[in-house]
Amino acid sequence: MRPGVGPFDRCSIDYLVQHLLQTQAQRAPDREALVEGATKLTYTEVETLSNRLANALQEMGVRRGDRVATFFRKSIDEVIAVFGILKAGAVFVPVNPLLLPPQISHILNDCRVTAVITDPASLGFLKEAFETVDSLRFVLSRGPGGAPEERWRSLDLAPILAGENDDPPRDLCLSIDLASIIYTSGSTGRSKGVMLSHGNILASARLGSSYLANTPEDRILSILPFSFDYGLFQLMSAFLHGATLVLCRFRFSTETPRSTSTSSRTCAT
């Protein structure tokens, strides 16, 4: 990436969503990318961890166009999962963590998900949803694998992220290829998947961040889950400009001021 290229000029260079992260890791490797409580990661660290996950997914047999779901309360691991899935050539499907097992089963079956990446606290809750998902082959989470009688392979995410295969996988996709499927809330019936290409996501990030005049000095408070379009585009806008994304977990509105008080110069956009 040559210096001085603006967010609209770079569309001919960064044509896949994961290129946003790769560009910032080259341009400003030590700049703070993510904050979750007391944990902070630079762009280089996010790049390295997502490369390790992507290489592991490919070694497991995840192929270009496969659907891989994420199920997290807002966390750094979720961001790593999103970019690791994209670098493997797969499609990430962010699932709202407030959904019930029947709703989750519908989403996983509707997009024929190959793998799910989640947090340990959600595994027991998700197993009910997994029972009817015939396409599911892998479940990744920090912690030991599951019982051998399960139809899917349970894998520990921790040693994967602590591995040594840091090389970025070869790009497998085009800008017109599918990058994500975001499901509607289902308030008027069953949730429906909205299909977003790499080009769709990049264009939305450029337009939205241009309107908001985002800069690398911004600290953007990420409140909405990535399963909502604006929550996802906050992540992409931050990484487009090399800003810092401050991840906020909350269930009630009174929790948000406590989160913002721990991160100075933070703004919600």
Helices and strands as residue ranges (DSSP letters): G 9-12, H 18-27, E 32-36, E 39-42, H 43-60, E 67-71, H 76-87, E 91-94, H 101-110, E 113-118, H 120-130, E 138-141, E 153-156, H 157-161, E 178-183, E 193-197, H 198-212, E 219-222, H 229-241, E 244-247, H 255-260
